[in-house]
Amino acid sequence: MRATVVRRTALSASAVTLALLATACGGGDEKGGSGGDKAAKGDTAAGAPAAKALTAAELEKLVIAAPDLKDHKVTEPGKDEVSDPGSLSVEQAECEPVAQALSSVPTGKPAASVQRLVTLESEAAKKGMPDLDGLSEKEAEEAMIDSLDITKTMASLRSYDADGAKETLAALREAGKKCAGGFTMSADGEKQQVTKVTEEKLAAGEDAVAWTVGTKLDDTTAETKVVVFRQGTTLAGFSSFNIAAVTRGETFEQPTAVIEAQEAKLG
């Protein structure tokens, strides 16, 4: 999975050859963040100290790990699996928070940040590429797509000083409403169209936003599940993509198990 929201692929049934789409679940600036707003502001009581962001070391203890998720693989993303925040550009400025959440790059000014790449494979995907001998062209194509039934989720924890987490989540919610009809963005040098931002229902943490984000690159369309919830001064973000679903043009569910596991660790 490269650090672009959608990568171009081709499906050639006549040759019974399937190439797949991959999503950008990228993210950057993950260990130290960009530095939070240190001003004491927000709804704390008069004279009370502003809420403090968690450190990167504290986030490392709270981010989901392999023991927290049955049947999932959890790893630290490599450099080729994350996006450079500086490479992200959005033609409509008001839509930038949505593009950032979609691409798993920092939104707002987090004081610290960590990420994990979570992979869930179906039983067919675990078996790898199938033996196509004796199969018809259609059967072979379906078998190959079944072997790509893999959901990849970039999970992020980002902590903010004072009311930064609340304000960032509010900005995400507002951007989702303003940009529901779509916008144009570029990530890692590839320009693509976000065709729609559809709100979904989700109860997690103290507050949450959830969308299905439709994208189009050339003639290839895809959907990504995007979720961000707040717990205290921390935002937990998830950008999730299923390869087989995209290849078939089907929808898929939010990564509920991943979200619930992270919510439990944050308390």
Secondary structure, DSSP 8 states (H G I E B T S, - for coil): --SSSB----EETTTTEE----B------TTT-S-------SSS-TT--------HHHHHHHS--GGGSTTEEEE---GGGS--GGG-EESSGGGHHHHHHHHT---S--SEEEEEEEEEE-HHHHT-S---TT--HHHHHHHHHHTT-EEEEEEEEEE-STTHHHHHHHHHHHHHHHTTT-EEEEETTEEEEEEEEEE-----SSEEEEEEEEEEETTEEEEEEEEEEEETTEEEEEEEEEHHHHHHT------HHHHHHHHHHH-
